[in-house]
Amino acid sequence: MKKTIIIIVVVLVVVASIWGFLNYQSNQSSQALLDELQTVEAEKGSLVATVGATGTVRSNQSAVLTWKTSGIVGEIFSSIGQTANQGDLLAELLKTSLPQNVILAQSDLINAEKALENLGEGFDALALAQAIETVAGLEKSVLDATQHLYNVQAPPTQKDIDQAESTLVLAEDRLDRAQSDWDKWEDAGNVVLVATMQGNLAEAKTSYNNALYRYNSLIGGSMRVDVDKAKADVALYEAQLEDAKLDYDVLLAGPTEGDRVGAQARVDAAQSTLDMAFIEAPFTGTITSSEIKSGDLVSAGTPAFRIDDLSHLLVDVEISEVDINRIQEDQDVVLTFDAILATEYKGNVLEVSKVGNSNQGLVTFKVTIELIDKDDQVKPGMTSGVNIVVSQLENVLLVLNRAVRVEDGSRVVYILDEDEQGGIKTVKVELGVSSDMYSQVLDGELSEGDTVVLNPPTNFFDGASNGGPFGGPGGGF
């Protein structure tokens, strides 16, 4: 009996020793694991969420100025770095080297401006007086032609015939006397006398022929050809009178809007041709490039200057369709430059494109950012990294993204808890806005001051996704 009791005691001592040793080893192992854990205290703070991109600096407005015609460069009035106001003359071509149409444009411009000036003064008094005289003359011609038509159409009276016969007899007698005088003095040798006799004879012949024609018309009735000609004369003079009255009305009313537009167009065309010999600043800016020297032979299209409006510097970036709805105008932006070390610049979103661009299946939207605190170090063409602030929260509970895991479809973090086996406890969290490093804790079992485990042992979350926030790669979302 005593032997049995001794054996039982020995067995119990051995078992107790083994259990104590294992328990000691377990405690030592757990303590070692706890000592290796990386932890951080959950606390409240500020959270800034950004969307990052890369773009290139450009000026607010830029233009390459080229020659519009050929010639030899004359005087140059601007140089690189100089500010030019809109309309300033930058360079000109030698007048003697210009094409003929450009040289003649000066004369065309003077004539066109004079014509436009005359239109502005209303009607031309001299032209109006001439129009009045023309109308009066044509009115008399119409009356005379109408009377003549009446005469050739009316039957002659005996009195008309007797008068025509008497006129014919007198004309025949005058012709005989003139012929006799001519025969007598033709060879007299007196040049003046001969010329006088010759003129008298020609006049007498004309009078006789007219008298004979008149007499024959009366005794034979009006010829059809005379009536037709008289009608045609009346119609012609009436048409001319109508045109003359229309011209008079136009002069009296003065120039129309169409006349003024046409005159102004001729002025503009002449000025445009003349301006081909010059290069002017299209807007106020800085000359950033000069490609010409005096004496250069140039042709149409040859570059002369580049001008940039540096009063505003802009950066265009492409934002993914995933993030574009988080971008709004006037949002703050932080800009950095590879060429400017350890310096951050401020900016804001100036414009957000309404239409996306597709490139190899990726859809992006153009966003334009304006630098607010630019200086001389920032130049067009530089590469800029931009971070657009899409959300900024104050005094919110934060958790490091690397501490978040996904377990059974829920986001969890691990905290130290002495009351839990192994000293680590799993708590669920509901997250809100995130940055690259932190996420906002909206709800859950995590409290301010809890010690969050960043690298819990794998046996504490078997089956849980890890290695990054929310089961993804390390970093924010």
ABEGO torsion letter per residue (X at the ends): XAAAAAAAAAAAAAAAAAAAAAAAAAAAAAAAAAAABBBBBBBBBBBBBBBBBBBBBBBABBBBBBBABBEBBBBBABBBGBBBBBGBBABBBBAAABBAAAAAAAAAAAAAAAAAAAAAAEBBAAAAAAAAAAAAAAAAAAAAAAAAAAAAABBBBAAAAAAAAAAAAAAAAAAAAAAAAAAAAAAAGBAAAAAAAAAAAAAAAAAAAAAAAAAAAAAAEBBAAAAAAAAAAAAAAAAAAAAAAAAAAAAAAEBBAAAAAAAAAAAAAAAAAAAAABBBBABBBBBABBABBBGBBBBBGBBABBBBBAABBBBBBBBBAAAAAABBBGBBBBBBBAABBGBBBBBBBABBBABBBBBGGBBBBBBBBBBAABBAABBBGBBBBBBBBABBBBGBBBBBAAABBBBGGBBBBBBBBAABBGGBBBBBBBBBBBBAABBBBABEABBBGBBBBABBBAAAABGBBBGBBGGBBBEBX
